[in-house]
Amino acid sequence: MHVRMARYTTDGDINELIDRAEDGMLPLFEGSPGFKAYSIAVSGNEIFSFSVWDTPEEAEAANAAAAGWVAENMGEITLVETNFGELMLSTTLGVRAATRA
């Protein structure tokens, strides 16, 4: 499994932004091929978005979809960085050393 990790900053209302992401970004991801999971974490004025996909290509396609959706729906946030990687451990998704391919 592969992850897309994005870090944003904002001066907007965090709770309202998270509600918008749940109402808009989550359905967009859920309707995309290879989707496994989506999480958001917050620290101060930073928002961390994590999504999990079957393949690296699906994670990168999700990045393009996310960029478009954020540009149209979340003018209050600024993308700081995006990274991709292989999911190595997840108790939620059942990924452990013994199950990694």
Residue pairs with C-beta under 8 A, 6 or more apart in sequence:
1 36
1 52
1 53
1 54
1 86
1 87
1 90
1 93
1 95
2 52
2 53
2 54
2 55
2 56
2 58
2 59
2 84
2 85
2 86
2 87
3 50
3 51
3 52
3 53
3 59
3 84
3 85
3 86
3 87
4 49
4 50
4 51
4 53
4 59
4 60
4 62
4 63
4 66
4 82
4 83
4 84
5 48
5 49
5 50
5 82
5 83
5 84
5 85
6 48
6 49
6 63
6 66
6 79
6 81
6 82
6 83
7 46
7 47
7 48
7 49
7 79
7 80
7 81
7 82
8 46
8 47
8 48
8 49
8 70
8 77
8 78
8 79
8 80
9 45
9 46
9 47
9 77
9 78
9 80
10 17
10 45
10 46
10 47
10 76
10 77
10 78
11 45
11 76
12 76
12 77
14 42
14 45
14 47
17 47
17 74
17 76
17 77
18 40
18 42
18 47
20 73
20 74
21 40
21 49
21 74
24 69
24 73
25 38
25 49
25 66
25 69
25 70
26 38
28 65
28 66
28 69
29 35
29 38
29 51
29 62
29 65
29 66
30 38
32 58
32 61
32 62
32 65
33 54
33 58
33 61
34 53
34 54
34 55
34 58
34 59
35 51
35 52
35 53
35 58
35 62
36 51
36 52
36 53
36 54
36 93
37 50
37 51
37 52
37 90
37 92
37 93
38 49
38 50
38 51
38 52
39 49
39 50
39 51
40 47
40 48
40 49
40 50
41 47
41 48
41 50
42 48
46 80
47 77
49 66
51 59
51 62
51 66
52 87
52 90
52 93
53 59
53 62
56 84
59 84
60 84
63 82
63 84
67 79
70 77
70 79
87 93
87 95
88 95
88 97
88 100
89 95
89 96
89 97
